[in-house]
Amino acid sequence: MVSSADPFKMISRIDLEELTGLSRSTIYDRMNSKSKRYDPDFPKPVKFGHLTRWRLSEVQAWIQSKIEARNLLSMTA
């Protein structure tokens, strides 16, 4: 499990899958503007040579935004 103690903590795709519950293909669909599952708010990856990483704080903020959107919907329903 990843820890959020470091504000610049970078996580791998496997960690991203674990945090979000999304599959590899869904993660890349969320980043692909031509996909039906595209999400313009999905955290953008950072490339380090051949490595691809995501900033943990951005992933956590994206998850929090989904929780807040859900809560707003339940309040208006």
Phi, psi and omega in degrees: 000144181271149179251148182258020183295324182266121182294343179252018181302128178252141182238154179278172177298323179297317176296321178298317177300317181295317182292320186265337186079009180269149177280167178304312183294324179292321177302311181290330173295320179298333180267348185266112183296345179268356181273150175292337181265012181302136177230105182297343179269355181296139182304137180275140178284160175242132181264134173237085187065241179269355180272142174243128180225160176240146178281123184304317182297325178289321178296315179297321178295321178296316178298316179299321179296325178291322178295316180295321178297319177298316181295322177295319179296319182289333178285330182269348182278000000 
